[in-house]
Amino acid sequence: MSLSSSVPVVPAGPSPRRSVGTRHGATSLRRLWPSDGPAVRAFFLRLDPETRASRFMAAVGDRAAAAYAERATVMSGMVVGIFVGDTLRALGELRPLGLGPSGARRAEVALTVEQGFRRAGLGSMLLRRLAEAARNRGLAELCLRCLPHNVAMRRLVSGFGAGMRLDGGESEGTIRLAPATPLSLWREGVETALDLHLAVAALPLSLLRSPPRPRAA
């Protein structure tokens, strides 16, 4: 069984979700939609073998990574990403798991940050956004898994109040979520509206133009 701890998941101030400066430049955090499929595919194919193995808990080739990327934004749950400039560099996934042994509704979280863009707080930004989305959907627990040598992930999860334990060659942890509040629901509604605006702005102009109307005979 995973270790767990009850923690508040809403930051004291506004979530640092966009226009945040890092050593790599300005970043923006938003939900990803099916229209972001090419960016998600490119992200998974750029991952080095070690990072990809950490995400999938096993060695994964380009074909399998691309096939998963094709489904990522249409599977049940939610995907958020962090763009540095116009390029997706970090990705967080929230996938429902159903009821746990205690009867609590659970979801699994997977976080992936591209090598070279770590130690900038991107993983924490992803986890905080997904934790708030989860509690607003009535989920009570977030489950996270990583390989035992993934010290950065273990440290990140511990920072959210969850212990990690070794189970079957994997490290597992559970974050207990506080119930949703009117403020957390309102904040996510505002963020979703902004996410949609940014997603539309990122679409190629060819997709935004209206198709020509056929002329009357």
C-alpha contacts under 8 A as a table, 3 or more apart, distances in Angstrom:
res1	aa1	res2	aa2	distance
2	S	163	G	7.92
2	S	164	M	7.02
2	S	165	R	6.54
2	S	172	E	5.68
2	S	173	G	5.03
2	S	174	T	5.89
3	L	162	A	6.45
3	L	163	G	5.25
3	L	164	M	6.18
3	L	165	R	6.82
3	L	172	E	7.69
3	L	173	G	5.50
3	L	174	T	5.87
4	S	161	G	7.56
4	S	162	A	4.99
4	S	163	G	6.17
4	S	173	G	6.48
4	S	174	T	4.67
4	S	175	I	5.51
4	S	176	R	6.35
5	S	161	G	5.57
5	S	162	A	5.22
5	S	163	G	7.56
5	S	174	T	7.28
5	S	175	I	5.88
5	S	176	R	5.60
6	S	161	G	7.06
6	S	175	I	6.76
6	S	176	R	4.63
6	S	177	L	6.27
6	S	178	A	7.14
7	V	160	F	6.75
7	V	161	G	6.01
7	V	175	I	7.27
7	V	176	R	6.25
7	V	177	L	6.24
7	V	178	A	6.74
8	P	177	L	6.75
8	P	178	A	5.83
9	V	128	R	6.52
9	V	131	A	6.34
9	V	132	E	6.40
9	V	160	F	7.76
9	V	177	L	6.65
9	V	178	A	6.95
10	V	128	R	7.31
10	V	132	E	6.52
10	V	184	S	7.47
11	P	14	P	6.90
11	P	15	S	6.51
11	P	128	R	7.99
15	S	129	R	7.91
16	P	19	S	7.97
16	P	20	V	6.61
16	P	125	M	7.15
17	R	20	V	7.24
17	R	28	S	5.98
17	R	29	L	4.77
17	R	30	R	7.13
17	R	125	M	7.20
18	R	27	T	5.96
18	R	28	S	3.78
18	R	29	L	5.27
18	R	30	R	7.78
19	S	26	A	5.46
19	S	27	T	5.38
19	S	28	S	5.45
20	V	26	A	5.32
20	V	27	T	5.15
20	V	28	S	6.69
21	G	24	H	7.69
21	G	25	G	5.47
21	G	26	A	4.39
21	G	27	T	6.23
22	T	25	G	5.13
22	T	26	A	6.17
22	T	27	T	7.20
22	T	120	A	6.56
23	R	120	A	7.87
24	H	84	V	7.09
24	H	117	F	7.55
25	G	84	V	6.48
25	G	85	G	6.84
26	A	84	V	5.93
26	A	85	G	6.11
27	T	82	I	6.49
27	T	83	F	5.40
27	T	84	V	4.43
27	T	85	G	6.21
28	S	82	I	5.48
28	S	83	F	5.23
28	S	84	V	6.70
28	S	85	G	7.91
29	L	80	V	7.13
29	L	81	G	5.72
29	L	82	I	4.38
29	L	83	F	6.46
29	L	125	M	7.96
29	L	126	L	7.85
30	R	80	V	5.60
30	R	81	G	5.74
30	R	82	I	6.63
30	R	191	E	7.86
30	R	195	D	5.19
30	R	198	L	7.85
31	R	78	M	7.59
31	R	79	V	5.96
31	R	80	V	4.11
31	R	81	G	6.23
31	R	192	T	7.31
31	R	195	D	5.81
31	R	196	L	7.97
32	L	35	S	7.87
32	L	36	D	5.98
32	L	73	T	6.75
32	L	78	M	7.90
32	L	79	V	5.52
32	L	80	V	5.17
32	L	81	G	6.31
32	L	199	A	7.57
33	W	36	D	5.40
33	W	37	G	7.33
33	W	73	T	5.71
33	W	74	V	7.76
33	W	79	V	7.72
33	W	199	A	7.60
34	P	37	G	5.32
34	P	73	T	5.31
34	P	74	V	6.36
35	S	38	P	7.60
35	S	199	A	7.75
35	S	203	L	7.47
36	D	39	A	5.42
36	D	40	V	6.30
36	D	73	T	7.86
36	D	199	A	7.69
37	G	40	V	5.09
37	G	41	R	6.10
37	G	69	A	7.18
37	G	70	E	6.45
37	G	73	T	6.96
38	P	41	R	5.09
38	P	42	A	6.12
39	A	42	A	5.14
39	A	43	F	6.08
39	A	87	T	7.42
39	A	88	L	6.33
40	V	43	F	5.00
40	V	44	F	6.38
40	V	69	A	5.98
40	V	70	E	7.98
40	V	72	A	7.96
40	V	88	L	7.27
41	R	44	F	5.40
41	R	45	L	6.24
41	R	65	A	7.88
41	R	66	A	5.72
41	R	69	A	4.99
41	R	70	E	6.72
42	A	45	L	5.15
42	A	46	R	6.12
43	F	46	R	5.26
43	F	47	L	6.61
43	F	88	L	6.36
43	F	89	R	6.80
43	F	114	E	7.98
44	F	47	L	5.41
44	F	52	R	7.48
44	F	65	A	6.10
44	F	66	A	6.88
44	F	69	A	6.82
45	L	62	D	6.12
45	L	65	A	6.61
45	L	66	A	6.67
47	L	51	T	5.99
47	L	52	R	5.74
47	L	114	E	6.24
47	L	115	Q	7.42
48	D	51	T	5.48
48	D	52	R	6.16
48	D	115	Q	7.49
49	P	52	R	5.13
49	P	53	A	6.02
49	P	59	A	7.04
49	P	60	V	7.63
50	E	53	A	5.12
50	E	54	S	6.20
50	E	59	A	7.98
51	T	54	S	5.02
51	T	55	R	6.33
51	T	112	T	7.57
51	T	114	E	7.30
51	T	115	Q	7.27
52	R	55	R	5.13
52	R	56	F	6.27
52	R	58	A	7.91
52	R	59	A	7.01
52	R	60	V	6.67
53	A	56	F	5.26
53	A	57	M	5.23
53	A	58	A	4.66
53	A	59	A	4.73
53	A	60	V	6.38
54	S	57	M	5.14
54	S	58	A	6.98
54	S	146	C	6.64
54	S	147	L	6.37
54	S	150	N	7.57
55	R	58	A	7.92
55	R	110	A	7.05
55	R	111	L	7.29
55	R	112	T	6.30
55	R	146	C	7.70
56	F	59	A	7.32
56	F	60	V	7.20
57	M	146	C	7.05
57	M	147	L	6.65
60	V	64	A	6.22
60	V	65	A	6.42
61	G	64	A	5.55
61	G	65	A	6.15
62	D	65	A	5.04
62	D	66	A	5.96
63	R	66	A	5.23
63	R	67	A	6.15
64	A	67	A	5.05
64	A	68	Y	6.20
65	A	68	Y	5.22
65	A	69	A	6.18
66	A	69	A	4.98
66	A	70	E	6.30
67	A	70	E	5.25
67	A	71	R	6.93
68	Y	71	R	5.35
68	Y	72	A	6.08
69	A	72	A	5.02
69	A	73	T	7.72
70	E	73	T	7.45
71	R	74	V	5.47
71	R	75	M	5.96
72	A	75	M	5.67
72	A	79	V	7.52
73	T	78	M	7.31
73	T	79	V	6.32
75	M	78	M	7.99
76	S	95	R	6.45
76	S	96	P	7.21
77	G	93	E	7.48
77	G	94	L	5.31
77	G	95	R	4.62
77	G	96	P	6.08
78	M	93	E	5.92
78	M	94	L	5.08
78	M	95	R	6.80
79	V	91	L	7.18
79	V	92	G	5.71
79	V	93	E	4.56
79	V	94	L	6.30
80	V	91	L	5.88
80	V	92	G	5.24
80	V	93	E	6.56
80	V	126	L	7.00
80	V	130	L	7.70
81	G	88	L	6.60
81	G	89	R	7.51
81	G	90	A	5.57
81	G	91	L	4.34
81	G	92	G	6.14
81	G	126	L	7.31
82	I	88	L	5.83
82	I	89	R	5.97
82	I	90	A	5.09
82	I	91	L	6.41
82	I	122	L	7.35
82	I	126	L	7.77
83	F	86	D	5.90
83	F	87	T	5.16
83	F	88	L	4.27
83	F	89	R	5.68
83	F	90	A	7.13
84	V	87	T	5.48
84	V	88	L	6.40
84	V	89	R	6.35
88	L	91	L	7.64
89	R	113	V	6.24
89	R	114	E	5.50
89	R	117	F	7.08
90	A	111	L	7.64
90	A	112	T	5.64
90	A	113	V	4.25
90	A	114	E	5.98
90	A	122	L	6.94
90	A	123	G	7.54
91	L	111	L	5.94
91	L	112	T	5.26
91	L	113	V	6.44
91	L	126	L	7.27
92	G	109	V	7.06
92	G	110	A	5.68
92	G	111	L	4.47
92	G	112	T	6.35
92	G	126	L	5.69
92	G	127	L	7.15
92	G	130	L	7.49
93	E	108	E	7.94
93	E	109	V	5.49
93	E	110	A	5.11
93	E	111	L	6.49
93	E	130	L	7.71
94	L	107	A	6.42
94	L	108	E	5.81
94	L	109	V	4.77
94	L	110	A	6.84
94	L	130	L	6.59
94	L	134	A	7.82
95	R	107	A	5.32
95	R	108	E	5.16
95	R	109	V	6.45
96	P	106	R	6.27
96	P	107	A	4.09
96	P	108	E	6.26
97	L	100	G	7.94
97	L	105	R	7.54
97	L	106	R	5.41
97	L	107	A	4.79
97	L	108	E	6.47
98	G	105	R	5.60
98	G	106	R	5.66
98	G	107	A	7.08
99	L	102	S	7.66
99	L	103	G	5.25
99	L	104	A	5.36
99	L	105	R	4.56
99	L	106	R	5.92
100	G	103	G	5.17
100	G	104	A	5.40
100	G	105	R	6.34
100	G	106	R	6.35
101	P	104	A	7.41
104	A	139	L	7.41
104	A	140	A	5.85
104	A	141	E	6.97
105	R	138	G	7.39
105	R	139	L	4.97
105	R	140	A	5.52
105	R	141	E	6.54
106	R	139	L	5.63
106	R	140	A	6.03
106	R	141	E	4.75
106	R	142	L	5.83
106	R	143	C	7.15
107	A	134	A	7.70
107	A	139	L	7.14
107	A	141	E	6.54
107	A	142	L	5.18
107	A	143	C	6.14
108	E	142	L	5.61
108	E	143	C	4.62
108	E	144	L	5.87
109	V	127	L	7.86
109	V	130	L	7.84
109	V	142	L	6.50
109	V	143	C	6.16
109	V	144	L	5.48
110	A	144	L	6.69
110	A	145	R	7.65
111	L	123	G	6.61
111	L	126	L	7.29
111	L	127	L	7.51
112	T	123	G	7.53
113	V	117	F	6.64
113	V	118	R	6.35
113	V	122	L	7.29
113	V	123	G	6.78
114	E	117	F	5.73
114	E	118	R	7.02
115	Q	118	R	6.28
117	F	120	A	6.71
117	F	122	L	7.96
118	R	121	G	7.26
118	R	122	L	6.99
118	R	123	G	7.91
119	R	122	L	7.50
121	G	124	S	5.33
121	G	125	M	6.36
122	L	125	M	5.09
122	L	126	L	6.32
123	G	126	L	5.16
123	G	127	L	6.19
123	G	156	L	7.54
124	S	127	L	5.14
124	S	128	R	6.03
124	S	156	L	6.77
125	M	128	R	5.30
125	M	129	R	6.25
126	L	129	R	5.30
126	L	130	L	6.21
127	L	130	L	5.16
127	L	131	A	5.92
128	R	131	A	5.09
128	R	132	E	6.31
129	R	132	E	5.37
129	R	133	A	6.32
130	L	133	A	4.98
130	L	134	A	6.01
131	A	134	A	5.05
131	A	135	R	6.29
131	A	142	L	7.41
131	A	177	L	7.28
132	E	135	R	5.30
132	E	136	N	6.20
132	E	184	S	7.00
132	E	188	E	7.83
133	A	136	N	5.18
133	A	137	R	6.44
133	A	188	E	7.05
134	A	137	R	5.16
134	A	138	G	6.64
134	A	139	L	5.33
134	A	140	A	7.73
134	A	142	L	7.91
135	R	138	G	5.13
135	R	139	L	5.05
135	R	140	A	6.43
135	R	177	L	6.12
135	R	178	A	6.71
135	R	179	P	5.89
135	R	180	A	5.37
136	N	139	L	7.34
136	N	179	P	7.49
136	N	180	A	4.98
136	N	181	T	7.78
136	N	184	S	6.97
136	N	185	L	6.06
137	R	180	A	7.95
138	G	179	P	7.17
138	G	180	A	7.17
139	L	142	L	7.85
139	L	177	L	7.35
140	A	176	R	5.82
140	A	177	L	5.02
140	A	178	A	7.08
140	A	179	P	7.40
141	E	174	T	6.41
141	E	175	I	5.56
141	E	176	R	4.54
141	E	177	L	5.69
142	L	174	T	5.49
142	L	175	I	5.03
142	L	176	R	6.47
142	L	177	L	7.44
143	C	172	E	7.29
143	C	173	G	5.87
143	C	174	T	4.52
143	C	175	I	6.52
144	L	157	V	7.95
144	L	172	E	5.79
144	L	173	G	5.37
144	L	174	T	6.29
145	R	170	E	6.64
145	R	171	S	5.61
145	R	172	E	4.58
145	R	173	G	6.59
146	C	150	N	6.41
146	C	153	M	7.04
146	C	154	R	7.68
146	C	170	E	5.93
146	C	171	S	5.28
146	C	172	E	6.67
147	L	150	N	5.51
147	L	169	G	7.26
147	L	170	E	5.06
147	L	171	S	5.82
148	P	151	V	7.36
148	P	166	L	7.10
148	P	169	G	7.08
148	P	170	E	5.78
148	P	171	S	5.37
150	N	153	M	5.64
150	N	154	R	6.48
151	V	154	R	5.11
151	V	155	R	6.07
152	A	155	R	5.15
152	A	156	L	6.16
153	M	156	L	4.99
153	M	157	V	6.18
154	R	157	V	5.30
154	R	158	S	6.12
154	R	164	M	6.61
154	R	171	S	7.96
155	R	158	S	5.08
155	R	159	G	6.25
156	L	159	G	5.13
156	L	160	F	6.89
157	V	160	F	5.27
157	V	161	G	6.88
157	V	162	A	5.82
157	V	163	G	7.32
157	V	164	M	7.73
157	V	173	G	7.36
157	V	175	I	7.84
158	S	161	G	5.13
158	S	162	A	4.90
158	S	163	G	5.59
158	S	164	M	7.28
159	G	162	A	7.31
160	F	175	I	7.02
161	G	175	I	6.81
162	A	173	G	6.00
162	A	174	T	5.79
162	A	175	I	5.30
162	A	176	R	7.99
163	G	173	G	5.81
163	G	174	T	7.43
164	M	171	S	5.94
164	M	172	E	5.32
164	M	173	G	4.59
164	M	174	T	7.87
165	R	171	S	5.26
165	R	172	E	5.52
165	R	173	G	6.65
166	L	169	G	6.36
166	L	170	E	5.54
166	L	171	S	4.42
166	L	172	E	6.42
167	D	170	E	5.30
167	D	171	S	6.02
167	D	172	E	6.80
180	A	184	S	6.14
180	A	185	L	6.83
181	T	184	S	5.19
181	T	185	L	6.27
182	P	185	L	5.19
182	P	186	W	6.07
183	L	186	W	5.10
183	L	187	R	6.01
184	S	187	R	5.10
184	S	188	E	6.24
185	L	188	E	5.31
185	L	189	G	6.29
186	W	189	G	5.10
186	W	190	V	6.37
187	R	190	V	5.24
187	R	191	E	6.19
188	E	191	E	4.91
188	E	192	T	5.98
189	G	192	T	5.20
189	G	193	A	6.38
190	V	193	A	5.26
190	V	194	L	6.38
191	E	194	L	5.07
191	E	195	D	5.99
192	T	195	D	4.86
192	T	196	L	6.22
193	A	196	L	5.29
193	A	197	H	6.40
194	L	197	H	5.05
194	L	198	L	6.26
195	D	198	L	5.20
195	D	199	A	6.07
196	L	199	A	5.01
196	L	200	V	6.14
197	H	200	V	5.30
197	H	201	A	6.20
198	L	201	A	4.95
198	L	202	A	6.21
199	A	202	A	5.16
199	A	203	L	6.65
200	V	203	L	5.33
203	L	207	L	6.65
203	L	208	L	7.09
204	P	207	L	5.60
204	P	208	L	6.86
205	L	208	L	5.06
205	L	209	R	6.37
206	S	209	R	5.59
207	L	210	S	7.82
